[in-house]
């Protein structure tokens, strides 16, 4: 086994002894190199700029003693192996040597020169063994701290399903564990080729702006996924793209961030990066720890996004179920209203005919003539009531057009002015200026708002305060109508939008048909909006209507619609003048208008567009759309087709695209029907 090279320090003031010691040491250990000095001061001066593996010191020296030299050497190198050689051995000197830190003690007598190399080697081995034990202890402690940190980060990130909470907690713990100066976590949307900083700490605004310039390409994301390195730098990641936009100084700044990709099941979720403090670069162990921390963070990000997607799908399912229930209630109410109106008109025909026959008779008394006229007048009133009932339940017809919400509200309040003044109701409006319009047919918006306002006024028979507020919430225009009336009991809140439900009473008798709020909900929901209510008995109610704001491109004839940037040209489906983006569920209709579809509507339209001019049976459609042989009934399918038709065929000037083949199914397209292609498998 090859011996290790050592560099020793020898301090001996007697030239003869010094020469003998040098000869003995170099003869037994030729791999050792030795610097010899006669005074302690000279030895200390050399030790301040030269590292020595061990020191051999004579006790008696001119000036300071060997013990004092040893103490100062141990101050420079705390675990330096030292051997004390003295001609005057005593227990007192030996005790002082041990207290000072000398590992070996020799007396200059007999065969001490033969023992000297053994003593020096033993001192070196003892100290090196102690060093190894200390290093093992430090390694074990560091590994324990790393595992503890890894467990802490893993526990922290799995304790929440909120992506923002996960990112903030993970980044904070990572910076603390590594002792880093700053750090950030990118959230990567590989499908959209986007990256955004989800959390950052300790980064100044200029550096943050530099970090935010990274836009990953498909090639860059693929290369990053294929790169087997778990640790790199932000500059290396940027170099996967084009680096022409970065100056050498900016690339140097990105080089200071150590980064690791965050992956989950082979999908790139993000990038974790940290910048060490200038005076303390990351060790290899800390860089490995950074890579290890990236694994649980990537999985937690995937779980959080999956949770958010599940919640969104559940929300869409609940909204779809609510629309189905609303459509069913609307159909039932329309059928009921039409039936009632028909029966009333049938009875009125007989009554009106009898009254007219009485008036044609000659010689009737003035009293009978007056009664017959009153009967005819009453018939007319009842007929108008029946007509208003059917018109109230019917869907507004005509093409959608942009409506100014504030102006509609002012018109409604003007119509109610006499009632509010008579009841002593103070009307307070807070209408947002420059509010976007909403796209809706005819007087549907006025009818919806008027129904809510009438309810609010009738809830305050002894006066009160009516407050109307408008504004924007995201992409929706909201209308808040608040009254200080009687309020709605908690048990009735879930029923107030049902047809034929009313709490209006006049002298103990039920008054009204209970259709106002039902009609309002039907109008709002069928146009992609929502209506909600908060109420407290004795304090009043607040109804809030939300409707999608008109997009800048809507209602602008002659302006080509803009293709959305989230999809490439080959991802779009084109057929019969429509362009469908199946991922974002947007369909561009004609010129200047883009509609948003529900998940079911988008899937249904995609099936139609992929089979133009073919008759598609209902069984085939249900299997294609729901991906199973049978879910729900054909009535559910017909409702979805009805909603889809409303969104793509509300322009009477354009030819119809979606036709019903009675008893069979549907056909989509502008060309002649291919009657031989009945899809029923």
C-alpha positions in Angstrom: 0.0 0.0 0.0 1.5 3.3 -1.0 2.3 5.7 1.8 0.8 9.1 1.9 3.0 12.2 1.5 3.2 14.4 4.5 4.6 17.8 5.2 6.0 18.1 8.7 7.3 21.0 10.9 10.4 20.4 13.1 11.5 22.9 15.7 14.9 21.9 17.4 17.4 24.5 18.6 20.4 22.1 18.8 21.9 21.6 15.3 23.2 18.1 16.1 19.8 16.8 17.4 18.0 18.5 14.5 20.2 16.8 12.0 19.8 13.4 13.7 16.0 13.8 13.8 15.9 14.8 10.1 18.0 11.8 9.1 16.0 9.4 11.1 12.6 10.6 9.9 13.5 10.8 6.2 15.2 7.4 6.3 12.1 5.6 7.8 9.6 7.7 5.8 11.2 9.0 2.6 7.7 10.2 1.5 7.8 12.9 4.2 9.0 16.4 3.6 10.2 18.3 6.6 10.8 22.0 7.3 13.2 22.5 10.2 13.6 25.6 12.4 15.7 26.5 15.4 13.3 29.0 17.0 9.6 28.9 17.8 9.1 32.4 16.2 10.4 31.2 12.9 8.3 28.1 12.9 5.1 30.1 13.7 5.9 32.6 10.9 6.1 29.7 8.4 2.9 28.0 9.8 0.9 31.1 9.1 1.2 30.6 5.4 2.0 26.9 5.0 -0.1 23.9 6.0 1.7 21.2 8.0 0.3 17.7 8.6 2.2 17.4 12.0 4.6 19.2 14.2 7.6 18.0 16.2 8.7 20.5 18.9 11.5 20.6 21.4 10.5 21.7 24.9 13.4 24.0 25.5 13.8 26.7 22.8 15.3 30.1 22.8 12.6 32.6 23.4 9.2 30.9 23.8 9.0 27.3 24.8 7.8 24.3 22.8 4.5 24.2 24.8 3.8 27.9 23.9 4.6 27.2 20.2 2.3 24.2 20.3 -0.6 26.2 21.8 -0.2 28.8 19.0 -0.1 26.1 16.3 -3.3 24.6 17.7 -4.8 28.0 17.5 -4.0 28.1 13.7 -4.9 24.4 13.1 -7.1 23.1 16.0 -6.5 19.4 15.4 -2.9 19.5 14.2 -1.0 16.4 15.4 1.9 17.5 17.8 4.8 15.6 19.3 6.8 17.1 22.2 10.5 16.1 22.7 12.3 17.1 25.8 15.6 16.3 27.6 14.1 16.9 31.0 11.2 14.6 31.4 8.8 15.1 34.3 5.2 14.4 35.2 4.5 18.1 35.3 5.8 18.7 31.7 3.8 15.6 30.5 0.6 16.9 32.0 1.1 20.3 30.5 1.7 18.7 27.1 -1.5 16.7 27.2 -3.5 19.8 28.3 -2.0 21.8 25.4 -3.1 19.2 22.9 0.1 17.2 22.2 -0.7 13.7 21.0 2.8 12.2 21.9 5.5 12.9 24.5 9.2 11.6 24.1 12.2 12.0 26.4 15.7 12.4 24.7 17.3 9.4 26.1 18.2 5.9 25.0 16.7 4.9 21.7 14.3 7.8 21.4 15.3 8.4 17.8 14.0 5.0 16.8 10.7 5.7 18.7 10.4 9.2 17.1 9.0 8.1 13.6 6.6 5.7 15.4 5.4 8.5 17.7 4.9 10.9 14.8 3.0 8.3 12.7 0.9 7.4 15.6 0.0 11.0 16.3 -1.0 11.5 12.7 -3.1 8.4 12.6 -4.9 9.3 15.9 -5.8 12.8 14.6 -6.8 11.5 11.2 -9.0 8.9 12.8 -10.6 11.6 14.9 -11.1 13.7 11.8 -12.8 10.8 10.0 -15.1 10.3 13.0 -16.0 13.9 13.1 -16.6 14.0 9.3 -18.8 10.9 9.6 -20.7 12.6 12.4 -21.2 15.8 10.3 -22.2 13.7 7.3 -24.7 11.8 9.4 -26.0 15.0 10.9 -26.3 16.7 7.5 -28.0 13.6 6.0 -30.4 13.7 8.9 -31.1 17.3 8.4 -31.6 16.7 4.6 -34.1 13.9 5.3 -35.8 16.0 7.9 -36.0 18.9 5.4 -37.2 16.6 2.6 -39.9 15.2 4.9 -40.9 18.7 6.1 -41.3 19.9 2.5 -43.2 16.7 1.5 -45.5 17.0 4.4 -46.1 20.7 3.8 -46.9 20.4 0.1 -49.3 17.5 0.5 -51.1 19.1 3.4 -52.9 21.5 1.0 -54.7 21.2 -2.4 -54.3 24.9 -3.1 -51.6 25.4 -5.8 -50.6 28.9 -4.5 -50.3 27.6 -0.9 -48.2 24.6 -2.1 -45.8 26.9 -4.1 -45.3 29.4 -1.3 -44.7 26.8 1.4 -42.4 24.7 -0.8 -40.3 27.7 -1.9 -40.0 29.1 1.6 -38.9 25.8 3.1 -36.5 25.1 0.2 -34.8 28.5 0.7 -34.6 28.0 4.4 -33.1 24.5 4.1 -30.5 25.5 1.5 -29.7 28.8 3.1 -30.3 30.4 -0.3 -30.4 34.1 -1.0 -33.5 33.9 -3.3 -35.6 31.5 -5.3 -38.6 31.1 -7.6 -41.0 28.4 -8.9 -42.2 28.4 -12.5 -45.5 26.9 -13.3 -45.3 25.4 -16.8 -48.4 24.7 -18.9 -46.9 22.4 -21.5 -50.1 22.2 -23.6 -50.2 26.0 -24.0 -46.4 26.4 -24.0 -46.6 29.0 -21.2 -44.6 29.5 -18.1 -45.4 31.9 -15.2 -43.8 32.5 -11.9 -46.1 31.0 -9.3 -44.0 32.0 -6.3 -40.8 34.0 -5.6 -38.8 35.2 -2.6 -36.0 37.6 -2.3 -35.8 38.5 -6.0 -35.6 42.2 -7.0 -38.0 43.7 -9.6 -35.4 43.9 -12.3 -34.3 40.2 -11.9 -38.0 39.2 -11.7 -38.7 40.9 -15.0 -35.8 39.0 -16.5 -37.0 35.7 -15.2 -40.6 36.4 -16.5 -39.3 36.7 -20.1 -38.8 32.9 -20.4 -41.4 31.5 -22.8 -40.9 27.7 -23.3 -41.4 26.3 -26.8 -42.5 22.7 -27.5 -39.0 21.8 -28.5 -37.6 23.4 -25.3 -40.1 21.6 -23.1 -39.3 18.3 -24.8 -35.5 18.8 -24.4 -36.0 19.7 -20.8 -38.0 16.5 -20.2 -35.4 14.4 -22.1 -32.5 15.9 -20.3 -31.4 13.4 -17.6 -29.7 16.1 -15.5 -31.6 16.8 -12.4 -29.7 20.0 -11.7 -28.9 22.7 -14.1 -29.0 26.5 -14.3 -31.7 28.9 -15.6 -29.2 30.0 -18.3 -29.0 26.4 -19.5 -32.8 26.2 -19.6 -32.9 29.4 -21.6 -30.3 28.1 -24.0 -32.8 25.3 -24.9 -34.7 28.1 -26.6 -33.3 31.1 -28.6 -30.8 33.1 -26.6 -30.7 36.0 -29.0 -33.0 38.1 -26.8 -30.6 37.9 -23.9 -27.5 39.9 -23.4 -24.3 38.4 -22.0 -24.9 40.2 -18.7 -28.5 38.8 -18.5 -27.2 35.2 -19.2 -24.6 35.7 -16.5 -27.4 36.7 -14.1 -29.4 33.6 -15.0 -26.3 31.5 -14.4 -26.5 32.3 -10.7 -29.8 30.4 -10.3 -29.4 26.7 -9.8 -32.6 25.0 -11.2 -34.2 21.6 -11.3 -37.3 20.6 -13.3 -40.4 19.6 -11.5 -41.9 16.5 -13.1 -44.9 14.2 -12.3 -45.6 11.0 -14.2 -43.5 12.1 -17.1 -45.1 15.6 -17.4 -43.2 18.8 -16.8 -45.1 20.7 -14.1 -42.6 23.5 -13.5 -39.1 24.6 -12.6 -37.7 25.2 -9.1 -34.7 27.6 -9.0 -32.6 29.0 -6.1 -29.7 31.4 -6.0 -27.0 30.8 -3.3 -25.5 33.6 -1.3 -22.4 35.1 -3.0 -20.1 34.1 -0.1 -21.4 30.5 0.1 -22.1 28.6 -3.1 -24.2 25.4 -2.9 -22.3 22.2 -2.1 -22.7 19.1 -4.2 -24.9 17.7 -1.4 -27.1 20.8 -1.4 -27.5 20.6 -5.1 -28.6 17.0 -4.8 -31.0 18.0 -2.0 -32.5 20.6 -4.3 -33.1 17.9 -6.9 -34.6 15.6 -4.3 -37.0 18.4 -3.1 -38.2 18.9 -6.7 -39.8 15.4 -6.8 -42.5 15.8 -4.1 -43.1 19.4 -5.2 -43.9 18.3 -8.7 -46.2 15.6 -7.5 -48.0 18.0 -5.2 -48.5 20.5 -8.1 -50.0 17.7 -10.2 -52.3 16.7 -7.4 -53.4 20.3 -6.9 -54.1 20.9 -10.6 -56.0 17.6 -10.8 -58.1 18.7 -7.8 -58.8 22.1 -9.4 -59.8 20.3 -12.7 -62.1 17.9 -10.8 -63.7 20.8 -9.0 -64.2 22.7 -12.3 -65.7 19.6 -13.9 -68.1 19.1 -10.9 -69.0 22.7 -11.2 -69.7 22.3 -14.9 -71.7 19.2 -14.2 -73.8 20.9 -11.5 -74.4 23.9 -13.9 -75.4 21.6 -16.7 -77.8 19.7 -14.4 -79.3 23.0 -13.2 -79.8 24.1 -16.8 -81.4 20.8 -17.6 -83.7 21.2 -14.7 -84.5 24.8 -15.6 -85.2 23.7 -19.2 -87.5 21.0 -18.0 -89.3 23.4 -15.7 -89.6 26.0 -18.5 -91.0 23.4 -20.8 -93.5 22.3 -18.2 -94.5 25.8 -17.4 -94.9 26.8 -21.0 -97.0 23.7 -21.6 -99.1 24.5 -18.5 -99.5 28.2 -19.5 -100.5 27.2 -23.1 -103.0 24.7 -21.8 -104.5 27.1 -19.3 -104.7 29.9 -21.9 -106.3 27.5 -24.4 -109.0 26.4 -21.9 -109.7 30.0 -21.0 -110.0 31.0 -24.6 -112.4 28.1 -25.3 -114.6 29.2 -22.4 -114.4 32.8 -23.4 -115.5 32.0 -26.9 -118.8 30.6 -25.6 -119.3 33.4 -23.1 -118.5 36.1 -25.7 -120.8 34.5 -28.3 -123.7 34.4 -25.8 -123.2 38.0 -24.8 -123.1 39.1 -28.4 -126.3 37.2 -29.2 -128.0 39.0 -26.3 -126.9 42.4 -27.6 -128.3 41.5 -31.1 -131.8 40.8 -29.8 -134.3 43.6 -30.1 -136.2 45.2 -27.3 -133.8 44.2 -24.5 -133.8 46.3 -21.4 -131.0 48.8 -20.7 -130.0 46.8 -17.6 -129.6 43.6 -19.6 -127.7 45.5 -22.3 -125.4 46.9 -19.6 -124.8 43.5 -18.1 -123.9 42.0 -21.5 -121.4 44.8 -22.2 -119.8 44.2 -18.9 -119.6 40.5 -19.7 -117.8 41.4 -23.0 -115.5 43.8 -21.3 -114.6 41.1 -18.7 -114.0 38.6 -21.5 -111.5 41.0 -23.1 -109.7 41.4 -19.8 -109.4 37.7 -19.2 -108.3 37.2 -22.9 -105.5 39.8 -22.4 -104.5 38.0 -19.1 -104.3 34.7 -21.0 -102.3 36.3 -23.8 -99.9 37.9 -21.3 -99.5 34.6 -19.5 -98.4 32.8 -22.7 -96.2 35.7 -23.8 -94.5 35.7 -20.4 -93.6 32.1 -20.6 -92.5 32.2 -24.3 -88.8 32.6 -25.2 -88.1 36.1 -26.6 -87.6 36.0 -30.3 -85.3 37.8 -32.6 -81.6 38.3 -33.0 -79.4 39.1 -30.1 -78.3 42.7 -29.9 -76.1 44.6 -27.5 -78.1 46.3 -24.7 -77.0 49.0 -22.3 -77.7 47.6 -18.8 -77.8 50.9 -17.1 -80.3 52.3 -19.6 -82.5 49.3 -19.2 -82.5 49.7 -15.4 -83.4 53.4 -15.7 -86.3 52.5 -18.0 -87.6 50.0 -15.5 -87.3 52.4 -12.6 -89.2 55.0 -14.6 -92.0 52.6 -15.1 -92.1 51.8 -11.4 -91.7 55.5 -10.3 -95.4 55.9 -9.4 -95.4 52.8 -7.3 -92.2 53.5 -5.4 -93.3 57.1 -4.7 -96.7 56.0 -3.5 -95.2 53.4 -1.1 -92.5 55.8 0.1 -89.6 53.7 -1.2 -86.2 55.5 -1.6 -84.5 54.4 -4.8 -80.7 54.6 -4.8 -78.7 53.7 -7.9 -74.9 53.1 -8.2 -74.5 52.4 -11.9 -71.0 51.8 -13.1 -70.0 54.2 -15.9 -68.7 52.9 -19.3 -70.2 49.5 -18.5 -69.9 47.0 -21.4 -73.1 45.9 -23.1 -74.7 42.5 -22.9 -76.0 40.5 -25.9 -79.6 39.5 -25.6 -82.8 39.4 -27.7 -85.5 42.0 -27.7 -86.9 43.1 -24.4 -85.7 39.9 -22.6 -83.3 41.9 -20.3 -85.9 44.4 -19.4 -88.4 41.6 -18.6 -85.9 39.8 -16.4 -84.9 43.0 -14.4 -88.5 44.2 -14.2 -89.6 40.9 -12.6 -87.0 41.3 -9.8 -87.8 45.0 -9.2 -91.5 44.3 -8.9 -90.8 41.6 -6.3 -88.6 44.0 -4.4 -91.2 46.8 -4.4 -94.0 44.4 -3.3 -91.7 43.2 -0.5 -91.8 46.8 1.0 -95.5 47.7 1.4 -94.6 50.1 4.2 -91.7 51.8 2.5 -88.0 51.1 2.6 -84.9 51.4 0.5 -84.3 50.0 -3.0 -80.6 49.9 -4.0 -79.5 49.0 -7.6 -75.8 48.5 -8.3 -74.0 47.5 -11.5 -70.4 46.7 -12.3 -68.0 44.1 -13.7 -66.9 40.8 -12.2 -64.3 39.2 -14.5 -65.9 38.9 -17.9 -69.5 39.3 -16.6 -71.7 42.3 -16.0 -73.5 42.1 -12.7 -76.7 43.7 -11.6 -77.4 43.8 -7.8 -80.9 44.6 -6.6 -81.2 45.0 -2.8 -84.3 45.8 -0.8 -85.0 46.3 2.9 -88.3 44.4 2.8 -89.6 41.4 4.7 -86.9 39.0 3.6 -87.3 35.4 2.5 -87.4 32.5 5.0 -84.5 30.1 4.7 -86.8 27.2 3.9 -88.2 29.0 0.9 -84.9 30.1 -0.7 -84.5 26.9 -2.6 -88.0 27.2 -4.1 -88.3 30.8 -5.1 -87.2 30.1 -8.7 -89.7 27.3 -9.1 -92.8 27.9 -11.3 -96.1 28.4 -9.4 -94.3 29.2 -6.2 -95.4 32.5 -4.6 -95.6 34.0 -1.1 -97.7 37.0 -2.1 -100.9 37.3 -0.1 -103.7 39.8 -0.2 -106.1 39.6 2.8 -105.0 36.0 3.4 -105.5 34.9 -0.2 -102.6 33.8 -2.5 -102.0 36.4 -5.2 -100.0 36.0 -8.4 -98.9 33.0 -10.4 -95.4 32.7 -9.1 -93.8 32.9 -12.5 -91.8 36.1 -12.3 -88.5 34.8 -10.8 -88.9 31.6 -12.8 -89.0 33.5 -16.1 -86.1 35.7 -15.0 -83.9 32.7 -14.2 -84.9 31.1 -17.5 -83.9 34.2 -19.4 -80.6 34.7 -17.6 -79.4 31.1 -17.6 -80.3 30.5 -21.3 -77.9 33.3 -22.2 -75.0 32.0 -20.2 -75.7 34.0 -17.1 -76.5 33.3 -13.4 -78.9 34.7 -10.8 -78.4 34.3 -7.1 -80.1 35.5 -3.9 -79.1 36.3 -0.3 -81.8 37.1 2.2 -82.4 37.5 5.9 -85.9 37.7 7.4 -86.7 41.1 8.7 -83.7 42.8 6.9 -84.4 42.2 3.2 -83.1 40.4 0.1 -80.4 40.9 -2.5 -80.7 39.5 -6.0 -77.6 39.4 -8.2 -77.8 38.8 -12.0 -74.6 38.1 -13.9 -74.5 38.1 -17.7 -71.5 37.7 -20.1 -70.3 41.1 -21.3 -70.3 41.6 -25.1 -66.9 40.9 -26.6 -65.3 43.7 -28.7 -65.7 41.6 -31.8 -69.4 40.7 -31.3 -71.9 42.6 -33.3 -69.4 44.2 -35.6 -70.5 43.2 -39.0 -67.8 43.0 -41.7 -65.0 42.3 -39.2 -63.3 38.9 -39.5 -63.2 37.0 -36.3 -59.8 36.6 -34.8 -58.4 33.1 -34.3 -57.5 32.5 -30.7 -53.7 32.2 -30.0 -54.0 29.1 -27.8 -54.5 26.8 -30.8 -52.5 26.3 -33.9 -54.1 26.3 -37.3 -54.1 22.5 -37.5 -55.9 22.2 -34.1 -59.0 24.0 -35.4 -62.0 22.2 -37.0 -63.7 24.0 -39.9 -67.1 23.1 -41.5 -70.0 24.9 -43.0 -68.8 28.4 -42.1 -68.0 27.5 -38.5 -64.5 27.2 -36.8 -64.3 25.2 -33.6 -61.5 25.1 -31.1 -62.3 21.8 -29.3 -59.8 22.5 -26.5 -61.1 25.9 -25.4 -64.7 25.0 -26.4 -65.0 28.2 -28.5 -66.8 28.4 -31.9 -66.4 31.2 -34.3 -69.8 31.8 -36.0 -69.9 33.8 -39.3 -68.1 37.1 -39.1 -67.3 39.0 -35.9 -68.7 36.7 -33.2 -67.2 34.0 -31.0 -69.4 31.9 -28.8 -68.3 29.9 -25.7 -69.8 26.4 -25.5 -70.3 24.0 -22.7 -68.3 20.8 -22.6 -71.3 18.8 -23.9 -72.1 21.3 -26.6 -68.5 21.4 -27.8 -68.3 17.6 -28.0 -71.7 17.5 -29.8 -70.7 20.1 -32.4 -67.3 18.4 -33.0 -69.2 15.1 -33.9 -71.5 17.0 -36.2 -68.7 18.9 -37.9 -66.7 15.7 -38.5 -69.8 14.1 -40.2 -71.2 16.9 -42.4 -74.5 16.3 -44.4 -74.9 12.8 -42.8 -78.0 11.8 -40.9 -76.8 10.9 -37.4 -79.2 8.8 -35.4 -79.7 9.7 -31.7 -78.2 6.4 -30.5 -75.0 7.1 -32.5 -74.8 10.7 -31.1 -75.3 9.6 -27.5 -72.6 6.9 -27.9 -70.1 9.4 -29.5 -70.8 12.3 -27.1 -71.1 10.4 -23.8 -68.7 7.6 -24.9 -71.0 4.9 -23.7 -74.0 3.0 -25.2 -76.6 4.8 -23.1 -76.7 7.7 -20.7 -79.9 9.6 -20.0 -82.6 9.6 -22.5 -83.1 11.2 -25.9 -84.9 14.2 -24.3 -81.5 15.1 -22.6 -79.8 14.9 -26.0 -82.5 17.0 -27.6 -82.1 19.7 -25.0 -78.3 19.9 -25.7 -79.0 20.1 -29.4 -81.5 22.9 -28.8 -79.0 24.9 -26.8 -76.3 24.3 -29.5 -78.7 25.4 -32.2 -79.4 28.7 -30.4 -75.7 29.5 -30.3 -74.9 28.8 -33.9 -78.2 29.7 -35.7 -79.4 32.8 -34.1 -78.9 34.9 -37.3 -82.0 34.5 -39.5 -80.1 35.8 -42.5 -77.8 32.8 -42.6 -79.0 29.3 -43.8 -79.8 26.7 -41.2 -77.0 24.3 -40.3 -78.7 21.9 -37.9 -81.8 20.1 -39.0 -84.0 17.7 -37.2 -84.9 14.5 -39.0 -88.2 13.6 -37.3 -88.1 10.2 -35.6 -84.5 9.6 -36.6 -82.0 12.1 -35.5 -80.2 15.2 -36.9 -78.3 16.4 -39.9 -75.6 19.1 -39.9 -74.3 20.9 -43.0 -75.2 23.0 -46.0 -75.0 20.3 -48.8 -77.6 17.7 -49.8 -78.3 15.0 -47.3 -76.4 11.7 -47.7 -79.4 9.5 -47.0 -77.3 6.4 -47.3 -75.1 7.3 -44.3 -77.4 6.7 -41.3 -75.0 6.3 -38.4 -76.7 3.9 -36.0 -73.8 1.8 -34.7 
